[in-house]
Amino acid sequence: MNSSARAFWLRSPGHGELRDVTLTGPGEGEVLVRSLYSGVSRGTETLVFRGGVPESQRAVMRAPFQEGEFPGPVKYGYLNVGVVEDGPDELIGRTVFCLYPHQTRYVVPVNAVTVVPERVPPARAVLAGTVETAVNALWDAAPLVGDRIAVIGGGMVGCSVAALLARFPGVRLQLVDADPARAKTAEALGIGFAAPEDALGDCDLVVHASATEQGLTRALELLAPEGTVLELSWYGDRRIALPLGEAFHSRRLTVRSSQVGTVSPAARAGRSYADRLALALDLLADPAMDALITGESAFEELPAVLPKLASGEIPALCHRVRYGDIG
């Protein structure tokens, strides 16, 4: 059986378009999904939109169902929530999350979709991929009860990490960002907020997600002796400089990376990618997470919306894409 769909493609850096797609199937072990919502992960997707993926990282940066190659033409994205229209009987009619680009309908293997719990609204479930990144980061960071923690960078990933850290007992937690508008997001998540110059120091852990040299430098300044910066920022093809002289060695500071492409070795033995994503979806039952979705537009508007997200004209954490009952 063939059916039609439409997909968003980056034709070349800075220029997007909608393309018609012909779908085949689903076959044995596959599902046909009709999209309800997708999310634009602003940091990563606007980097892709600008053509900023370094050649050395193009293989690592591939999305699971990406088509084409960087810098373009390429179909890219990984936050999709839809309804199964065809496939195994037990999945038909179920709402699922999939790491799929912006497309009205698509066919994928059954094991590529995760059923969204009934207590999680589909419109919020687009955050699952980013919350999964936050889960992995906290497995890497292994915060303790009572830790003094700062999260620098109130973007989509930073706010997701902060939202999960807010559930840890006894922690002193601040979201740190140069944009005072992020104070409202912090308030909605039930956590403290500070401008970089006002942030509390003597931190056991600083999670850095601002993707700026200044932010990472400030993260080091906020650490207590033996403290750790967990670096979540993706800098693309930019080089940054850090003050690793001064007190870096005498205070025995640590900078370590975290990346969602590998399940953290610190996770309990046997935890799989599927387990991690299912946990992220469960954590989205909290209505406070709606604060991470700061805008919405129709799928047909994506070619006009993404340039505005990339330029900052539309300031967004997660920008949600809404699909009608279209082919």
HUUR-V586886 format. One record per run of one state. SS is the DSSP state (2 for helix, 1 for strand, 0 for the rest). FROM is the first residue (numbers start at 1). TO is the last residue. If there is no record, write none. Layout:
ss->SS from->FROM to->TO
ss->SS from->FROM to->TO
This chain:
ss->0 from->1 to->1
ss->1 from->2 to->12
ss->0 from->13 to->14
ss->1 from->15 to->24
ss->0 from->25 to->29
ss->1 from->30 to->41
ss->2 from->42 to->49
ss->0 from->50 to->54
ss->2 from->55 to->57
ss->0 from->58 to->66
ss->1 from->67 to->68
ss->0 from->69 to->73
ss->1 from->74 to->75
ss->0 from->76 to->79
ss->1 from->80 to->86
ss->0 from->87 to->94
ss->1 from->95 to->98
ss->0 from->99 to->102
ss->1 from->103 to->103
ss->0 from->104 to->104
ss->1 from->105 to->109
ss->2 from->110 to->112
ss->1 from->113 to->115
ss->0 from->116 to->121
ss->2 from->122 to->125
ss->0 from->126 to->127
ss->2 from->128 to->141
ss->0 from->142 to->147
ss->1 from->148 to->152
ss->0 from->153 to->155
ss->2 from->156 to->165
ss->0 from->166 to->171
ss->1 from->172 to->176
ss->0 from->177 to->181
ss->2 from->182 to->189
ss->0 from->190 to->191
ss->1 from->192 to->194
ss->0 from->195 to->195
ss->2 from->196 to->198
ss->0 from->199 to->202
ss->1 from->203 to->208
ss->0 from->209 to->212
ss->2 from->213 to->221
ss->0 from->222 to->222
ss->1 from->223 to->231
ss->0 from->232 to->253
ss->1 from->254 to->257
ss->0 from->258 to->272
ss->2 from->273 to->283
ss->0 from->284 to->286
ss->2 from->287 to->292
ss->1 from->293 to->298
ss->2 from->299 to->311
ss->0 from->312 to->317
ss->1 from->318 to->322
ss->0 from->323 to->327
